[in-house]
């Protein structure tokens, strides 16, 4: 997912936000992005899909294992290999497996997920830019 850091603050005109408030604002922005993505995803998924995705996000062991087995030879899957390379995780790492199952599930059930992220991020950045003067004045 997108990284919220000083570059993000620069992109929305909040470079001058006091250091003491930067971390809280970055967390707020990340939370807002996740909420927006979730709302948009919920519009295109069935209730059953939303329930299953919630179980995946909650790392429900049974759900993760069933899905992992359904994906077959996951260790040779390009998605798995990319996640492994990007995270530096080792085979069998629970976080890597959870991330893999999440990515595979999203690719199958919400193929527009990456576009949802991009669109939601642009909307959020635009809104912050519009409100930057007020944000800086309140800081």
LODRENSE-101036 format. One record per residue (C-alpha): residue in one letter; residue number from 1; x, y, z. Coordinates in pm, 1 decimal, always signed. Layout:
<paba><type>a</type><seq>NUM</seq><px>X</px><py>Y</py><pz>Z</pz></paba>
...
// end
This chain:
<paba><type>x</type><seq>1</seq><px>+0.0</px><py>+0.0</py><pz>+0.0</pz></paba>
<paba><type>x</type><seq>2</seq><px>+96.0</px><py>+364.5</py><pz>-26.3</pz></paba>
<paba><type>x</type><seq>3</seq><px>+352.7</px><py>+491.3</py><pz>+222.4</pz></paba>
<paba><type>x</type><seq>4</seq><px>+255.7</px><py>+788.8</py><pz>+433.4</pz></paba>
<paba><type>x</type><seq>5</seq><px>+569.6</px><py>+987.6</py><pz>+506.5</pz></paba>
<paba><type>x</type><seq>6</seq><px>+726.0</px><py>+1330.9</py><pz>+456.3</pz></paba>
<paba><type>x</type><seq>7</seq><px>+691.1</px><py>+1295.2</py><pz>+79.1</pz></paba>
<paba><type>x</type><seq>8</seq><px>+316.7</px><py>+1262.8</py><pz>+125.8</pz></paba>
<paba><type>x</type><seq>9</seq><px>+314.7</px><py>+1579.2</py><pz>+339.3</pz></paba>
<paba><type>x</type><seq>10</seq><px>+513.2</px><py>+1758.1</py><pz>+67.7</pz></paba>
<paba><type>x</type><seq>11</seq><px>+265.1</px><py>+1641.5</py><pz>-198.7</pz></paba>
<paba><type>x</type><seq>12</seq><px>-27.8</px><py>+1797.9</py><pz>-12.6</pz></paba>
<paba><type>x</type><seq>13</seq><px>+148.1</px><py>+2118.4</py><pz>+92.0</pz></paba>
<paba><type>x</type><seq>14</seq><px>+194.1</px><py>+2033.4</py><pz>+459.2</pz></paba>
<paba><type>x</type><seq>15</seq><px>+573.1</px><py>+2042.6</py><pz>+475.2</pz></paba>
<paba><type>x</type><seq>16</seq><px>+548.5</px><py>+2313.8</py><pz>+741.7</pz></paba>
<paba><type>x</type><seq>17</seq><px>+328.0</px><py>+2108.8</py><pz>+972.6</pz></paba>
<paba><type>x</type><seq>18</seq><px>+494.7</px><py>+2107.1</py><pz>+1315.9</pz></paba>
<paba><type>x</type><seq>19</seq><px>+701.3</px><py>+1793.4</py><pz>+1372.8</pz></paba>
<paba><type>x</type><seq>20</seq><px>+498.9</px><py>+1710.0</py><pz>+1683.1</pz></paba>
<paba><type>x</type><seq>21</seq><px>+184.2</px><py>+1681.2</py><pz>+1469.7</pz></paba>
<paba><type>x</type><seq>22</seq><px>+321.4</px><py>+1511.4</py><pz>+1159.6</pz></paba>
<paba><type>x</type><seq>23</seq><px>+295.8</px><py>+1153.7</py><pz>+1285.7</pz></paba>
<paba><type>x</type><seq>24</seq><px>-62.4</px><py>+1196.6</py><pz>+1405.4</pz></paba>
<paba><type>x</type><seq>25</seq><px>-163.1</px><py>+1357.4</py><pz>+1076.5</pz></paba>
<paba><type>x</type><seq>26</seq><px>+3.3</px><py>+1083.5</py><pz>+873.4</pz></paba>
<paba><type>x</type><seq>27</seq><px>-184.6</px><py>+821.6</py><pz>+1076.3</pz></paba>
<paba><type>x</type><seq>28</seq><px>-508.4</px><py>+1011.8</py><pz>+1024.4</pz></paba>
<paba><type>x</type><seq>29</seq><px>-447.0</px><py>+1024.9</py><pz>+647.3</pz></paba>
<paba><type>x</type><seq>30</seq><px>-372.5</px><py>+652.5</py><pz>+634.6</pz></paba>
<paba><type>x</type><seq>31</seq><px>-687.5</px><py>+573.7</py><pz>+833.5</pz></paba>
<paba><type>x</type><seq>32</seq><px>-893.7</px><py>+791.4</py><pz>+600.9</pz></paba>
<paba><type>x</type><seq>33</seq><px>-752.7</px><py>+617.5</py><pz>+294.5</pz></paba>
<paba><type>x</type><seq>34</seq><px>-832.7</px><py>+273.4</py><pz>+437.8</pz></paba>
<paba><type>x</type><seq>35</seq><px>-1188.7</px><py>+380.4</py><pz>+521.1</pz></paba>
<paba><type>x</type><seq>36</seq><px>-1245.2</px><py>+518.3</py><pz>+172.2</pz></paba>
<paba><type>x</type><seq>37</seq><px>-1106.9</px><py>+206.5</py><pz>+5.2</pz></paba>
<paba><type>x</type><seq>38</seq><px>-1321.0</px><py>-13.1</py><pz>+227.7</pz></paba>
<paba><type>x</type><seq>39</seq><px>-1632.0</px><py>+185.7</py><pz>+144.2</pz></paba>
<paba><type>x</type><seq>40</seq><px>-1565.9</px><py>+161.8</py><pz>-229.0</pz></paba>
<paba><type>x</type><seq>41</seq><px>-1487.9</px><py>-209.5</py><pz>-205.3</pz></paba>
<paba><type>x</type><seq>42</seq><px>-1811.3</px><py>-273.8</py><pz>-19.3</pz></paba>
<paba><type>x</type><seq>43</seq><px>-2006.7</px><py>-127.7</py><pz>-309.8</pz></paba>
<paba><type>x</type><seq>44</seq><px>-1880.1</px><py>-397.8</py><pz>-547.3</pz></paba>
<paba><type>x</type><seq>45</seq><px>-1870.2</px><py>-703.3</py><pz>-319.5</pz></paba>
<paba><type>x</type><seq>46</seq><px>-2148.2</px><py>-928.0</py><pz>-195.4</pz></paba>
<paba><type>x</type><seq>47</seq><px>-2216.3</px><py>-969.8</py><pz>+174.4</pz></paba>
<paba><type>x</type><seq>48</seq><px>-2057.9</px><py>-1316.1</py><pz>+157.1</pz></paba>
<paba><type>x</type><seq>49</seq><px>-1744.1</px><py>-1174.2</py><pz>-2.3</pz></paba>
<paba><type>x</type><seq>50</seq><px>-1726.0</px><py>-898.8</py><pz>+258.5</pz></paba>
<paba><type>x</type><seq>51</seq><px>-1758.2</px><py>-1157.4</py><pz>+536.9</pz></paba>
<paba><type>x</type><seq>52</seq><px>-1484.4</px><py>-1369.4</py><pz>+384.8</pz></paba>
<paba><type>x</type><seq>53</seq><px>-1256.7</px><py>-1068.7</py><pz>+338.9</pz></paba>
<paba><type>x</type><seq>54</seq><px>-1312.1</px><py>-969.3</py><pz>+702.1</pz></paba>
<paba><type>x</type><seq>55</seq><px>-1206.6</px><py>-1319.5</py><pz>+809.4</pz></paba>
<paba><type>x</type><seq>56</seq><px>-893.5</px><py>-1285.5</py><pz>+596.0</pz></paba>
<paba><type>x</type><seq>57</seq><px>-808.5</px><py>-944.9</py><pz>+744.4</pz></paba>
<paba><type>x</type><seq>58</seq><px>-866.3</px><py>-1086.4</py><pz>+1093.1</pz></paba>
<paba><type>x</type><seq>59</seq><px>-619.8</px><py>-1366.0</py><pz>+1006.4</pz></paba>
<paba><type>x</type><seq>60</seq><px>-871.3</px><py>-1635.6</py><pz>+1086.0</pz></paba>
<paba><type>x</type><seq>61</seq><px>-650.6</px><py>-1947.9</py><pz>+1060.7</pz></paba>
<paba><type>x</type><seq>62</seq><px>-915.7</px><py>-2173.2</py><pz>+905.0</pz></paba>
<paba><type>x</type><seq>63</seq><px>-999.5</px><py>-1923.0</py><pz>+633.5</pz></paba>
<paba><type>x</type><seq>64</seq><px>-634.8</px><py>-1850.6</py><pz>+555.6</pz></paba>
<paba><type>x</type><seq>65</seq><px>-549.2</px><py>-2221.4</py><pz>+534.7</pz></paba>
<paba><type>x</type><seq>66</seq><px>-847.0</px><py>-2311.1</py><pz>+314.1</pz></paba>
<paba><type>x</type><seq>67</seq><px>-770.6</px><py>-2030.4</py><pz>+72.1</pz></paba>
<paba><type>x</type><seq>68</seq><px>-398.6</px><py>-2105.9</py><pz>+73.0</pz></paba>
<paba><type>x</type><seq>69</seq><px>-468.2</px><py>-2467.3</py><pz>-20.5</pz></paba>
<paba><type>x</type><seq>70</seq><px>-705.5</px><py>-2357.3</py><pz>-295.8</pz></paba>
<paba><type>x</type><seq>71</seq><px>-426.6</px><py>-2155.1</py><pz>-456.5</pz></paba>
<paba><type>x</type><seq>72</seq><px>-217.3</px><py>-2467.5</py><pz>-515.9</pz></paba>
<paba><type>x</type><seq>73</seq><px>+160.0</px><py>-2434.7</py><pz>-543.4</pz></paba>
<paba><type>x</type><seq>74</seq><px>+163.5</px><py>-2091.4</py><pz>-388.0</pz></paba>
<paba><type>x</type><seq>75</seq><px>+538.8</px><py>-2081.6</py><pz>-321.8</pz></paba>
<paba><type>x</type><seq>76</seq><px>+601.2</px><py>-2066.6</py><pz>-695.7</pz></paba>
<paba><type>x</type><seq>77</seq><px>+328.7</px><py>-1810.1</py><pz>-758.9</pz></paba>
<paba><type>x</type><seq>78</seq><px>+455.9</px><py>-1476.3</py><pz>-891.2</pz></paba>
<paba><type>x</type><seq>79</seq><px>+249.8</px><py>-1283.9</py><pz>-633.1</pz></paba>
<paba><type>x</type><seq>80</seq><px>+402.7</px><py>-1485.8</py><pz>-348.3</pz></paba>
<paba><type>x</type><seq>81</seq><px>+754.3</px><py>-1444.3</py><pz>-483.3</pz></paba>
<paba><type>x</type><seq>82</seq><px>+708.3</px><py>-1068.9</py><pz>-525.3</pz></paba>
<paba><type>x</type><seq>83</seq><px>+575.9</px><py>-1028.8</py><pz>-170.0</pz></paba>
<paba><type>x</type><seq>84</seq><px>+858.5</px><py>-1243.0</py><pz>-34.8</pz></paba>
<paba><type>x</type><seq>85</seq><px>+1117.3</px><py>-1036.1</py><pz>-219.2</pz></paba>
<paba><type>x</type><seq>86</seq><px>+963.1</px><py>-702.7</py><pz>-116.9</pz></paba>
<paba><type>x</type><seq>87</seq><px>+923.7</px><py>-792.2</py><pz>+249.7</pz></paba>
<paba><type>x</type><seq>88</seq><px>+1235.6</px><py>-1001.2</py><pz>+298.9</pz></paba>
<paba><type>x</type><seq>89</seq><px>+1020.9</px><py>-1264.2</py><pz>+471.1</pz></paba>
<paba><type>x</type><seq>90</seq><px>+1105.3</px><py>-1632.3</py><pz>+472.0</pz></paba>
<paba><type>x</type><seq>91</seq><px>+890.1</px><py>-1916.5</py><pz>+337.8</pz></paba>
<paba><type>x</type><seq>92</seq><px>+624.8</px><py>-2010.8</py><pz>+589.1</pz></paba>
<paba><type>x</type><seq>93</seq><px>+621.4</px><py>-1669.6</py><pz>+759.2</pz></paba>
<paba><type>x</type><seq>94</seq><px>+265.4</px><py>-1612.7</py><pz>+882.7</pz></paba>
<paba><type>x</type><seq>95</seq><px>+267.1</px><py>-1248.1</py><pz>+774.6</pz></paba>
<paba><type>x</type><seq>96</seq><px>+385.8</px><py>-1338.6</py><pz>+425.4</pz></paba>
<paba><type>x</type><seq>97</seq><px>+120.2</px><py>-1606.6</py><pz>+391.2</pz></paba>
<paba><type>x</type><seq>98</seq><px>-151.0</px><py>-1371.5</py><pz>+515.4</pz></paba>
<paba><type>x</type><seq>99</seq><px>-37.8</px><py>-1098.4</py><pz>+273.7</pz></paba>
<paba><type>x</type><seq>100</seq><px>-31.4</px><py>-1351.5</py><pz>-11.5</pz></paba>
<paba><type>x</type><seq>101</seq><px>-382.1</px><py>-1479.9</py><pz>+62.0</pz></paba>
<paba><type>x</type><seq>102</seq><px>-508.9</px><py>-1121.9</py><pz>+87.2</pz></paba>
<paba><type>x</type><seq>103</seq><px>-347.6</px><py>-1022.9</py><pz>-243.6</pz></paba>
<paba><type>x</type><seq>104</seq><px>-474.2</px><py>-1331.8</py><pz>-425.2</pz></paba>
<paba><type>x</type><seq>105</seq><px>-824.0</px><py>-1289.1</py><pz>-285.2</pz></paba>
<paba><type>x</type><seq>106</seq><px>-833.9</px><py>-923.9</py><pz>-389.9</pz></paba>
<paba><type>x</type><seq>107</seq><px>-708.1</px><py>-1009.0</py><pz>-740.3</pz></paba>
<paba><type>x</type><seq>108</seq><px>-988.5</px><py>-1261.9</py><pz>-779.1</pz></paba>
<paba><type>x</type><seq>109</seq><px>-1274.4</px><py>-1084.1</py><pz>-604.0</pz></paba>
<paba><type>x</type><seq>110</seq><px>-1195.7</px><py>-716.2</py><pz>-646.4</pz></paba>
<paba><type>x</type><seq>111</seq><px>-976.7</px><py>-681.8</py><pz>-956.7</pz></paba>
<paba><type>x</type><seq>112</seq><px>-1025.9</px><py>-305.0</py><pz>-952.1</pz></paba>
<paba><type>x</type><seq>113</seq><px>-861.2</px><py>-283.7</py><pz>-607.3</pz></paba>
<paba><type>x</type><seq>114</seq><px>-544.3</px><py>-109.8</py><pz>-728.7</pz></paba>
<paba><type>x</type><seq>115</seq><px>-752.6</px><py>+148.7</py><pz>-912.9</pz></paba>
<paba><type>x</type><seq>116</seq><px>-964.1</px><py>+200.9</py><pz>-599.2</pz></paba>
<paba><type>x</type><seq>117</seq><px>-644.5</px><py>+276.0</py><pz>-408.5</pz></paba>
<paba><type>x</type><seq>118</seq><px>-525.2</px><py>+523.4</py><pz>-669.5</pz></paba>
<paba><type>x</type><seq>119</seq><px>-860.2</px><py>+699.5</py><pz>-698.4</pz></paba>
<paba><type>x</type><seq>120</seq><px>-907.2</px><py>+717.8</py><pz>-321.6</pz></paba>
<paba><type>x</type><seq>121</seq><px>-556.2</px><py>+851.2</py><pz>-271.2</pz></paba>
<paba><type>x</type><seq>122</seq><px>-602.5</px><py>+1123.3</py><pz>-532.3</pz></paba>
<paba><type>x</type><seq>123</seq><px>-934.6</px><py>+1225.8</py><pz>-372.4</pz></paba>
<paba><type>x</type><seq>124</seq><px>-777.4</px><py>+1237.7</py><pz>-27.3</pz></paba>
<paba><type>x</type><seq>125</seq><px>-476.9</px><py>+1438.8</py><pz>-148.3</pz></paba>
<paba><type>x</type><seq>126</seq><px>-704.1</px><py>+1685.1</py><pz>-328.7</pz></paba>
<paba><type>x</type><seq>127</seq><px>-918.3</px><py>+1734.4</py><pz>-17.5</pz></paba>
<paba><type>x</type><seq>128</seq><px>-612.2</px><py>+1788.1</py><pz>+203.0</pz></paba>
<paba><type>x</type><seq>129</seq><px>-466.4</px><py>+2039.0</py><pz>-44.0</pz></paba>
<paba><type>x</type><seq>130</seq><px>-795.0</px><py>+2230.4</py><pz>-39.3</pz></paba>
<paba><type>x</type><seq>131</seq><px>-788.8</px><py>+2239.0</py><pz>+341.9</pz></paba>
<paba><type>x</type><seq>132</seq><px>-413.0</px><py>+2282.4</py><pz>+396.6</pz></paba>
<paba><type>x</type><seq>133</seq><px>-433.1</px><py>+2645.6</py><pz>+506.2</pz></paba>
<paba><type>x</type><seq>134</seq><px>-687.1</px><py>+2558.4</py><pz>+774.2</pz></paba>
<paba><type>x</type><seq>135</seq><px>-486.3</px><py>+2255.3</py><pz>+883.2</pz></paba>
<paba><type>x</type><seq>136</seq><px>-169.5</px><py>+2461.9</py><pz>+918.3</pz></paba>
<paba><type>x</type><seq>137</seq><px>-354.1</px><py>+2741.8</py><pz>+1099.4</pz></paba>
<paba><type>x</type><seq>138</seq><px>-494.3</px><py>+2494.6</py><pz>+1351.4</pz></paba>
<paba><type>x</type><seq>139</seq><px>-155.5</px><py>+2334.4</py><pz>+1412.1</pz></paba>
// end
